[in-house]
Amino acid sequence: MKKTMQLLASLFGVAITTVSAQSIPGADIFIADLSVQNGQLKLGELKNISSRKGYDNQPYFLADNQTLLYTSQIDGQTDILRYKINTGETENLSSSPESEYSPTPMPNGTEYSVIYAVDGKQELWAYQLAGEGKRALYSGDELIGYHAWIDSQQVLVTVLQESSMNLQLFDSQTRTLSLVYPLTGASLYQIPESHLMSFNTLIDGKHWLMQLDTKTQATQKLVELPEESQYYTWTADGKVIVASNLQLWFWDSQVQNATLSKFADFEKTCPEGASRIAVNKQQTKLALVCHGDKF
């Protein structure tokens, strides 16, 4: 994943320059209540749920709306942790000598997928949510960076190249990859209630949120993102949330000619900035990754 971070730094202006797992920049995960009032998003008080020195990142809510998976650096490598909002309990799900990244719930509801980093390779694996079972989905020569499930068979993945990261479709049954777009960032999502996927890219020096039709592989621009903003997420009702300049912004895909609107500031909580964002399906909780250690 070191190579992934350095690549993102060069392509998208992300301030990450790691040389080893021990030097991954510190980050903490905060959670806040989220609500919609008169079509506008409202954010409650942010609470630190990781609260320790080190790297905690890549939050993803499970379908129960009350459980969060995330990546945590422990003893020089990374594991997948599970945080239960109702009880405040945290559990290490992977606890292996290798490193796992990017936990993503799978469509079957019983597994989550990860990027499995071992011996210089970055593979796609499936882990059981209950129990210790795991299996390889992709263990070929390509280096997988990030991923998002389209359906129970197809996965949208980023594949690392020499000086870029491209977008490919992976078929988990045939175990084949196919190129769909030449340059992509780190945020991949399914657009709610559709067969469409989203990704971000650079076009003429500007950051764009893009749409991919998984049936035709046609792409189109959705909205220009703020400068140096490559992390975003979708809400279930079709809003896109972006972190930029110590503020949270949203764009409503259901409103014609909509523009980005600011709805929250996080300068006091995250003065060094924020990156990854996650929202549960009920749109009642938002997770935000703050740069630096806030324990």
C-alpha positions in Angstrom: 0.0 0.0 0.0 3.1 2.2 0.3 3.2 2.4 -3.5 -0.5 3.3 -3.6 -0.1 6.2 -1.3 3.0 7.6 -3.1 1.1 7.3 -6.4 -1.9 9.2 -5.0 0.5 11.9 -3.8 1.9 12.4 -7.3 -1.4 12.3 -9.1 -3.8 14.1 -6.8 -1.7 16.3 -4.6 -2.2 14.2 -1.4 0.4 15.0 1.2 1.6 11.4 1.8 5.2 10.4 1.5 5.6 7.1 3.3 8.8 4.9 3.4 7.6 2.1 5.6 4.5 0.8 7.4 5.9 2.4 10.6 5.9 5.8 9.1 2.3 5.9 7.8 0.9 9.3 8.9 -1.3 9.3 12.0 -5.0 9.5 11.5 -8.1 9.1 13.7 -11.7 8.3 12.9 -14.5 10.5 14.2 -18.3 9.8 14.1 -21.1 12.3 14.3 -24.9 12.3 14.0 -26.2 13.2 10.5 -29.7 14.5 9.6 -31.5 16.1 6.7 -33.6 19.2 7.4 -35.5 20.8 4.5 -33.2 19.2 2.0 -30.0 20.4 3.8 -27.5 18.2 5.6 -26.9 18.8 9.3 -23.9 17.4 11.2 -23.7 16.9 15.0 -20.7 16.9 17.3 -17.8 14.8 16.1 -16.6 12.1 18.5 -13.2 10.3 18.2 -13.7 6.5 18.2 -10.1 5.4 17.6 -8.4 7.7 20.1 -4.9 6.4 19.9 -1.5 7.2 18.4 -1.2 5.7 15.0 -3.0 5.2 11.7 -6.8 4.5 11.7 -8.5 5.0 8.3 -10.8 3.7 5.6 -14.1 3.5 7.5 -17.1 1.6 6.0 -20.5 1.1 7.6 -22.2 -2.3 7.5 -25.8 -2.8 6.5 -27.0 -2.8 10.2 -26.2 1.0 10.2 -24.6 0.6 13.7 -21.3 -1.1 12.9 -18.2 0.3 11.3 -15.2 -1.5 9.7 -11.9 0.3 9.4 -8.2 -0.2 8.8 -5.8 0.2 11.8 -2.1 0.1 12.0 -1.0 -2.3 14.8 2.6 -3.4 15.5 3.9 -2.2 12.1 1.2 -3.8 9.9 -2.5 -3.1 9.4 -5.6 -5.1 10.5 -9.3 -4.7 10.1 -11.2 -3.5 13.2 -14.9 -3.5 13.9 -16.5 -0.8 15.9 -20.0 -1.1 17.4 -21.7 2.3 17.8 -24.3 1.2 20.3 -21.8 -0.3 22.8 -18.5 1.5 21.9 -16.8 -1.9 21.6 -13.9 -2.4 19.2 -12.8 -5.9 17.9 -9.9 -6.9 15.7 -11.4 -9.1 12.9 -8.3 -10.0 10.9 -5.4 -10.1 13.4 -2.9 -11.5 11.0 0.9 -11.0 10.5 0.1 -9.7 7.0 -1.5 -6.3 6.2 -5.1 -5.8 5.2 -6.6 -2.6 3.9 -9.9 -1.1 2.5 -12.5 -3.3 4.3 -15.7 -3.4 2.1 -18.9 -5.2 2.9 -19.7 -7.8 0.2 -23.2 -8.2 -1.4 -23.6 -11.7 0.3 -23.8 -10.0 3.7 -21.6 -12.6 5.4 -18.2 -11.5 4.2 -16.1 -8.3 3.7 -13.4 -7.9 1.1 -9.9 -6.4 1.7 -6.7 -5.6 -0.1 -4.3 -8.2 1.2 -0.7 -7.1 1.1 2.0 -9.7 1.3 5.4 -10.2 -0.3 5.2 -7.1 -2.4 1.8 -8.1 -3.8 -1.6 -6.4 -3.3 -4.4 -9.0 -3.8 -8.2 -9.0 -3.3 -9.4 -11.4 -0.6 -12.8 -12.2 1.2 -12.9 -12.6 5.0 -15.8 -13.9 7.1 -17.6 -11.3 9.3 -18.2 -14.1 11.8 -15.4 -16.6 12.2 -11.8 -16.8 10.8 -12.5 -18.1 7.2 -10.9 -16.2 4.3 -10.4 -16.9 0.6 -8.5 -15.3 -2.3 -10.6 -13.6 -5.0 -7.7 -12.2 -7.0 -4.1 -13.2 -6.5 -2.6 -12.4 -9.9 0.3 -10.2 -10.8 -1.5 -6.9 -10.9 -1.4 -4.7 -7.8 -4.9 -3.9 -6.7 -5.3 -0.5 -5.0 -9.0 0.1 -4.1 -12.3 -1.6 -4.9 -16.1 -1.4 -4.8 -18.6 -4.1 -5.5 -21.0 -3.8 -8.4 -23.0 -7.0 -7.7 -22.2 -10.4 -6.3 -19.9 -11.2 -9.2 -18.3 -8.0 -10.5 -15.9 -5.6 -8.7 -14.7 -2.2 -9.8 -11.0 -2.0 -8.9 -8.0 0.3 -9.3 -4.8 -1.2 -10.7 -1.4 0.3 -10.1 0.7 1.1 -13.1 4.2 2.6 -13.3 3.1 6.2 -13.0 -0.7 6.0 -12.8 -3.6 4.0 -11.4 -6.3 2.8 -13.9 -9.8 1.6 -13.5 -10.7 -2.0 -14.3 -13.6 -4.4 -13.9 -12.8 -7.7 -12.2 -15.1 -10.7 -12.6 -14.8 -12.8 -9.5 -16.1 -16.0 -11.3 -13.8 -15.9 -14.3 -11.0 -14.2 -12.4 -10.4 -11.8 -15.3 -9.7 -8.0 -15.4 -10.7 -5.6 -18.1 -9.7 -1.9 -18.5 -12.5 0.6 -18.4 -10.8 4.0 -17.8 -7.1 5.0 -17.9 -6.8 7.3 -14.8 -8.6 7.2 -11.5 -8.3 8.3 -7.9 -8.9 6.3 -4.7 -12.7 6.7 -4.2 -15.0 4.1 -5.8 -18.7 3.7 -5.0 -21.9 2.4 -6.4 -24.4 5.2 -7.1 -27.4 4.4 -4.9 -30.3 2.5 -6.4 -28.6 2.0 -9.8 -26.2 -0.1 -11.8 -24.0 2.9 -12.1 -20.6 3.4 -10.4 -18.6 6.5 -9.6 -15.0 7.4 -9.5 -12.8 10.5 -9.5 -10.2 11.6 -12.0 -8.1 14.5 -13.3 -9.2 16.2 -16.6 -7.1 19.2 -17.7 -5.9 19.7 -14.2 -9.3 19.7 -12.6 -10.8 17.1 -10.3 -14.0 15.5 -11.5 -16.5 13.1 -10.1 -17.3 10.6 -12.9 -20.1 8.2 -13.6 -19.5 4.7 -15.1 -22.4 2.7 -16.7 -21.4 -0.9 -15.9 -23.5 -2.3 -18.7 -22.1 -0.1 -21.5 -18.9 1.0 -19.9 -19.8 4.6 -21.0 -18.5 7.4 -18.7 -19.6 10.9 -18.1 -18.8 13.9 -15.8 -21.1 14.5 -12.9 -19.7 17.5 -11.0 -16.3 19.3 -10.6 -14.8 18.6 -7.2 -13.0 21.2 -5.1 -9.2 21.5 -5.8 -7.2 18.6 -4.3 -10.4 16.8 -3.2 -10.5 13.2 -4.1 -12.4 11.7 -1.2 -16.1 11.7 -1.2 -19.1 9.4 -0.4 -22.7 9.0 -1.4 -25.8 9.1 0.8 -28.7 6.7 0.1 -30.9 9.6 -1.3 -28.3 10.6 -3.9 -26.2 13.3 -2.3 -22.4 13.4 -2.6 -20.4 14.6 0.4 -16.9 16.0 0.0 -14.3 17.2 2.5 -12.4 20.3 1.4 -10.6 23.2 3.1 -11.6 22.1 6.6 -15.2 22.0 5.5 -17.8 19.5 4.4 -19.7 20.1 1.2 -22.6 18.3 -0.5 -23.9 18.0 -4.0 -27.4 16.8 -4.7 -27.5 14.6 -7.8 -31.4 14.7 -7.8 -31.5 18.5 -8.3 -30.9 19.8 -11.8 -27.9 22.2 -12.2 -27.1 21.7 -8.5 -23.7 23.1 -7.2 -21.7 22.2 -4.2 -23.0 23.6 -0.9 -21.2 23.9 2.4 -22.9 22.3 5.4 -20.3 21.9 8.2 -16.9 23.1 9.4 -14.4 20.8 11.2 -11.5 23.1 11.7 -11.5 22.8 15.5 -11.7 19.0 15.4 -9.5 18.3 12.4 -7.2 21.3 12.0 -4.8 19.3 9.8 -7.5 18.4 7.4 -9.6 15.3 6.7 -9.9 12.7 3.9 -12.1 9.6 3.9 -15.8 9.9 4.6 -18.5 7.3 5.2 -22.3 7.5 5.8 -24.6 4.7 6.9 -27.5 3.7 4.8 -30.0 5.3 7.2 -28.2 8.6 6.8 -28.0 9.0 10.6 -24.2 8.6 11.1 -21.2 10.1 9.3 -17.6 8.9 9.8 -14.7 11.2 9.0 -11.0 10.5 8.9 -9.0 13.4 10.5 -5.3 13.8 9.7 -2.9 13.7 12.7 -3.2 11.9 16.0 -6.1 13.3 18.2 -5.9 10.9 21.1 
